[in-house]
């Protein structure tokens, strides 16, 4: 089956510097620092990345962090719970903007 997102392209991610090496080098240095052990463990950061990947709907990131979280010992239950947290925040963010709509409607109704 042919899709717009080719899973093989994920392996090409490291080559994004072909067209702009200085910026790619800076990005990968930053990326590496972000995912290094710190106040959060690498495992916790991987779960966060998996949840965010679903929020931004990046199939490459979903594939990469599904593998990464499993490699870091996360369970399927933990992975799905992280995705539900992301879904709740995404849904809540949409709903809270309803207050802006309500304010505008009340303003126009006066």
N, C-alpha and C positions, 0 to 999 in steps of 0.2 A: 504494500500500500504506500503510495506516495503522499507525503504531507509537506506543508510549507516549512515546518521545522524538521530538519534532518538531524536525527540524534548524532550522526557522525560529526556534525559541525561543532558539537561541544568540545571535541578533542582539538579543534582548531583555535579555541579561545586564546591560547597562549601566543598565537601568531598575530594578534591584533596590532602589535607593534610594527608590523610590516610597513604600514603607511604613516606611522607617527611614533617612532621608537621612544623618544624622550618622555612623551606623555604616558605611553603604555608602561614604561619602566616605573614611573612615579605611581601609577595606579596599582601595579602589582606589588610594589613596596608597601604602599598603604594597605592594600588588601591583606597582605601577609601579617602586618602589624595588628590589624583589626582582629584577625582570627587567632592570634597568639594567646596563650594562657595569660590571664590578667585577673581582674576582679571576678570575671566569669570564666568558667572552665571552657575548654575547647568543645566539650560535649554540649554544654548549655548554648554556646554560640551557634553550634550546628543546628540545634533545634530551633533557635530563633531564625536562622537563615532559612530553614525549611518552611517555617510559617510565613515569613516575608515573601519567599518565592511563590507561595500560593496566593498571597495578597496581590503581588504585582503580576501574577499569572505568567511567569517565565518558565516554559517547559524545560529549558536547559538547566535552570537553577533547581527546579523540582527534581529532575533526574540526578543532578550532582549531589544535592543535599539529602536525597533519599538514600543514596549510597553512603554518603559521609556519616549520616546519623546512625545507620546500621553498623558501620565500621567502628563507630565510637561507643557502641553498646546500647544504643537506644532501642526500646521496644516498639513494636507496632502501636501499642496503646499510647505510649508517650508521644509518638509522632503524630497520631491522629488527634490527640488532645491539643497539641501545639497548633495544629491546623484549625481546630475549632476555636481556639483563642483568637487566632488571626481573623477568622470569619466573624466572630462576635465583635471585634474591634472595627472591622470594615463595615459591618452592618450598622453598628452604633454610630459610626462616623457619618453615614448617610442619613440616619434618622435624626441625629442632633442638628443637622442642617435644616431640618424641618422647622426648628425654632426660628431660623432666619425667615423662612417662608411665612410662618405665622405672624411674625413681627411686621413683615411687609404688607400682608393682607389686612392686618388690623390698622396699619397706618393708612392704607388706601381706603379703608371702610369708614374712616372718621370724617 
